[in-house]
Amino acid sequence: MAGGAAGTAVDISLFPLDTIKTRLQSRQGFWKAGGFRGIYAGLGPAAAGSAPNAAVFFCTYDWVKRKCCPLVEEKWLPLVHMLGASCGEVTACTVRVPVEIVKQRCQVAASKSVFMVLSNIIKQGGLRGLYQGYFSTLLREIPFSLIQFPLWEGFKTYWHMHRVHQGINEELGAVRVSICGAIAGGISAALTTPMDVAKTQIMLNTSRQGKLDVYSVLKEIHATKGYRG
């Protein structure tokens, strides 16, 4: 429940930035995708899916940690965190991907309602259309979590031990834990941006003439825009 509430709060508060990111990553470019207009387009599905997505992830992540941590030495704990994060992403993406594809298509077509976007997806691809981009999402989310959560746990441990050496034997508290999470998340996002761009373009693809894959998307971006693309 705590994970779901936290996920919802973060997603809603940062939603305008998410819309800007989606439009920047889209094939048509920022301005043609809507610019700064309709910055909250797609908020409904994002808010509805955020809590169950986060809850599924953190329940899986914590379950793996509880089962595996007692079985390994302390030096192997980062691997447990990686395993937990990977398992969490695989399960959470069953909720996240349908929400993400509806949300992102609303973000680049702000004039369309959620119902219209959803009906178009189902009309073109059936229920399977709601999972267009599932594997590209995993290719982005699993590396993201493999980087983020060990860093997050490591930052928390380092900061706690630093305070203990200063004679402060207390829990870090929400603010310090959030700072650790923000730094870990920023590093992870920077390193996985290419996969995020590919995932976005695959989800936004409405062409009936063939599905995009990660390799072809990245190859096209590199050919037209170079590494900066």
C-alpha positions in Angstrom: 0.0 0.0 0.0 2.8 2.4 0.9 4.6 1.7 -2.4 1.4 2.2 -4.4 0.6 5.5 -2.6 4.2 6.8 -3.1 4.2 5.8 -6.8 0.9 7.6 -7.4 2.1 10.8 -5.7 5.4 10.8 -7.7 3.7 10.1 -11.0 1.1 12.8 -10.6 3.5 15.5 -9.3 6.0 14.9 -12.2 3.4 14.3 -14.9 4.0 17.5 -16.9 7.7 16.6 -17.1 6.7 13.1 -18.3 4.5 14.6 -21.1 7.4 16.9 -22.2 9.7 13.9 -22.3 7.3 11.8 -24.3 6.8 14.6 -26.9 10.6 15.1 -27.1 11.1 11.4 -27.8 8.3 11.1 -30.3 9.0 10.8 -34.0 7.1 13.9 -35.0 9.1 16.0 -32.5 8.2 18.2 -29.6 6.1 20.9 -31.2 4.2 18.7 -33.6 3.4 16.3 -30.8 1.7 19.2 -28.9 4.5 21.4 -27.5 3.4 22.8 -24.1 -0.3 22.4 -24.9 -2.4 19.9 -23.0 0.4 19.1 -20.6 -1.9 17.0 -18.5 -3.2 14.9 -21.4 -3.2 11.2 -20.3 -3.2 12.0 -16.6 -6.3 9.8 -16.0 -4.8 6.4 -17.0 -1.5 7.3 -15.4 -3.1 8.0 -12.1 -5.3 4.9 -12.3 -2.5 2.6 -13.1 0.2 4.1 -10.9 -0.8 2.6 -7.6 -1.3 -1.0 -8.8 1.9 -0.8 -10.8 4.0 0.4 -7.9 2.3 -2.0 -5.5 3.0 -5.0 -7.7 6.6 -4.0 -8.2 7.4 -3.3 -4.5 5.5 -6.4 -3.3 7.6 -8.6 -5.6 10.8 -6.7 -4.8 10.3 -7.0 -1.1 9.2 -10.7 -1.3 12.4 -11.6 -3.2 14.5 -9.7 -0.7 12.9 -11.4 2.3 13.4 -14.8 0.7 16.9 -14.4 -0.6 18.7 -12.0 1.8 18.9 -14.5 4.7 20.5 -17.1 2.3 23.5 -15.1 1.1 26.5 -13.3 2.6 26.4 -9.5 2.9 28.7 -9.0 0.0 26.1 -10.7 -2.3 23.2 -8.4 -1.2 23.5 -6.1 -4.3 22.9 -9.2 -6.5 19.7 -9.9 -4.4 18.6 -6.4 -5.0 19.2 -6.7 -8.7 17.2 -10.0 -8.8 14.4 -8.5 -6.8 14.2 -5.4 -9.1 14.2 -7.6 -12.2 11.4 -9.8 -10.9 9.5 -6.7 -9.8 9.8 -5.2 -13.3 8.6 -8.4 -15.1 5.5 -8.6 -12.9 4.8 -4.8 -12.8 5.0 -4.4 -16.6 1.9 -6.5 -17.0 0.1 -3.6 -15.4 2.4 -0.8 -16.6 2.5 -1.4 -20.3 -1.2 -1.1 -21.1 -1.4 2.1 -19.0 1.8 3.4 -20.6 0.7 2.9 -24.2 -2.7 4.7 -23.6 -1.0 7.5 -21.6 1.7 8.2 -24.2 -0.7 8.2 -27.1 -2.9 10.7 -25.2 0.2 12.8 -24.5 1.0 13.2 -28.2 -2.7 13.5 -29.3 -4.0 15.8 -26.6 -7.2 16.4 -28.6 -8.3 12.8 -28.3 -10.1 11.4 -25.3 -8.8 8.4 -23.3 -11.7 6.3 -24.6 -11.0 7.2 -28.2 -7.3 6.3 -27.8 -8.1 3.0 -26.1 -10.7 2.0 -28.7 -8.3 2.8 -31.5 -5.6 0.6 -29.9 -8.1 -2.3 -29.5 -9.5 -1.8 -33.0 -6.0 -2.0 -34.5 -4.5 -4.8 -32.5 -7.1 -6.3 -30.2 -6.1 -6.8 -26.6 -2.6 -7.7 -27.7 -2.3 -4.1 -28.9 -2.3 -3.0 -25.3 1.0 -4.9 -24.8 2.7 -3.4 -27.9 6.1 -2.5 -26.6 6.1 -4.9 -23.7 9.5 -6.4 -24.4 11.0 -3.0 -25.3 9.7 -1.8 -21.9 11.4 -4.7 -20.2 14.6 -3.9 -22.0 14.4 -0.4 -20.6 13.0 -1.1 -17.1 15.1 -4.0 -16.1 18.5 -2.3 -16.7 17.0 0.8 -15.0 16.2 -1.1 -11.9 19.4 -3.2 -12.0 21.2 0.2 -11.7 18.8 2.1 -9.5 18.0 -0.2 -6.7 21.5 -1.4 -5.8 22.6 2.2 -6.0 19.7 3.3 -3.8 20.4 0.5 -1.2 24.1 1.3 -1.3 23.7 5.1 -0.9 21.4 4.4 2.1 23.8 2.0 3.7 26.8 4.4 3.1 24.9 7.4 4.5 23.7 5.4 7.6 27.2 4.1 8.3 28.6 7.6 7.9 26.1 8.9 10.5 27.0 6.0 12.8 30.7 7.0 12.7 29.6 10.5 13.7 27.8 9.1 16.7 24.3 9.4 15.2 22.7 5.9 15.4 19.3 6.7 13.9 17.3 5.7 10.8 17.9 8.0 7.8 14.4 9.3 7.7 12.1 10.0 4.6 14.0 13.0 3.4 17.5 11.4 3.3 16.0 8.2 1.8 14.3 10.3 -0.9 17.6 12.1 -1.7 19.3 8.7 -2.1 16.5 7.6 -4.4 16.6 10.8 -6.5 20.4 10.5 -7.1 20.1 6.8 -7.9 17.1 7.4 -10.2 18.9 10.2 -12.0 21.9 8.1 -12.8 19.8 5.2 -13.9 17.6 7.4 -16.2 20.6 9.0 -17.8 22.2 5.6 -18.6 18.9 4.0 -20.0 17.6 7.0 -22.0 18.4 5.4 -25.4 16.2 2.4 -24.5 13.5 4.8 -23.2 13.4 6.6 -26.6 13.1 3.3 -28.5 10.3 2.2 -26.1 8.4 5.4 -26.6 8.6 5.3 -30.4 7.4 1.7 -30.5 4.4 2.4 -28.2 3.5 5.5 -30.3 3.7 3.5 -33.6 0.2 3.2 -35.1 1.3 2.0 -38.6 -0.5 -1.1 -39.8 2.4 -1.9 -42.2 4.7 -3.5 -39.6 5.8 -3.4 -36.0 8.9 -1.6 -34.9 11.6 -3.3 -32.9 14.3 -1.8 -30.7 17.1 -2.3 -33.1 15.4 -0.7 -36.1 14.3 2.3 -34.0 17.8 2.9 -32.6 19.4 2.4 -36.0 17.0 4.9 -37.6 17.6 7.5 -34.8 21.3 7.1 -35.2 21.2 7.5 -39.0 19.0 10.6 -38.8 20.1 12.4 -35.6 23.4 10.7 -34.6 24.2 9.7 -31.0 22.6 12.9 -29.6 19.2 11.7 -30.9 
